[in-house]
Amino acid sequence: MTDRIMLLDTASLYFRAFYGVPDKVKAADGSSVNAVRGLLDMIAKLVTTYRPTRLVACWDDDWRPAWRVDLLPSYKAHRVVEAVAAGPDVEEVPDPLQAQIPLIREALAVLGIPVVGAAEHEADDVIGTLATRADAPVDIVTGDRDLFQLVDDARGIRVVYTARGMSNLEIVDDAAVVGRYGVHAAQYADFAVLRGDPSDGLPGVAGIGEKSAASLLAAHGSLDAIRAAVADGTAGTPAQRAKIAAAADYLEVAPTVVRVARDLTLAPVDDRLGSLDEDAATALAQRWNLGSSMSRALAALPR
């Protein structure tokens, strides 16, 4: 079988599971397990549909790295729990979901799916690094369009986009990015910098929307080239040049914030499927009432 690597944006998936799976079935002690069950069902569907031979659950060791916040204080600021005492930012996560995260990690472990994170970096950066050094085609599973910047048809890197739900998965290749935004995947990070993204606290350049950003990138190729053309008076309209010039301080730092890391030092990981512990998985399912969700995951994964 030809190798295919699947990289999970794990938090993106378990948040979706938590909000998408009714919290009706509980563990024996009354604990919520909907996020765990939902994630297991997602893994079963993804493995059955796309047949990866290697699988990594990429993890947010730091969901809002200080180095990104130092560059752009608004970065994910709206997701920080209010009135937190001085110290690391705490993401606003519902308590019933927070309580399930250790169980999610335990479930992944018994299924033989490695969890990989990196200090001071997000799962996006882990995904960027693993995809960049991959020696086989890659499916990146996420509901985060920031990762469209990693799409690379020549290397077989594509996104399995979950934003419309697990019953409406979308394969995003370069043509899909062009069709959706009018820019190539390799231009997506620059496009996001110009347009902005409220979901990440990214303000963008005031007055430059999607169409203007796409038009400028189509004409000049990259953000650096646009800024050079603004300086010599050849980019866009006079109004657009004025807006981009006024955003010079933002444009100095935002690209570093938006672009995912591709060169992290990560320890070697055995990502090949087939090392699940069926007895431990069954015992975990019985203890936490994971029922048919664990059964489906076990049925989908190779031995």
C-alpha angles and dihedrals in degrees: 000000000000112000119252122178122212120198117194122209085214102190091048088056100043092047088052090048093049094052096036103047117070113242094232102114114068137184117256091266092052095258119149114249101169095113092050093047092045093050091049090052090049092051091049092052095044094049092045093048103040103024101217117188092201128040135183129184102215113209139206102236084170115016093189108027115208092229090060092045091048088057096041115015093192091062106127089333092140090062096058117108109252121248095016113167117245109292139072116347114261118215117231101251123161111250094237089057095043089055091055098053096086089050090050089055091048092050091051090050095054089048090055094244110141120225113219126188136154130220114258091007140097129237087257089065092049089050091048092052096045092046092048094052095038118130094200139040113295134215113197110200113205147125090217115101091200087083092063084089088074096057109120118171093190091059097037094248112149138157125242096209117208101182093111093047136267092287090057104043114170127207109221117202128157093280090054092052091049091048093049101040109010093243133095120252090250087060096046097097091053089046091053091049092054098041097037128216120237091196088068098034090251107150099195123200109315110249095013110109133175096284095047092046092049092047093050092048092047089054099042108020102225144028092252090054091047091053091048090051090049089054092053094041099246103106121101122306126336089254092052091048090052092050094049092046090051090054094054095120092050092046091054093062109022097076091060090050095047101042113085118231115257101179109056119147103245126176115244112270132197100233098165113121120235105071099097121141103228096186092050091045091051092048091049091049092051094047094049100030094244089150119161093007092066090041091056092048091050091048092051099046120082123242 
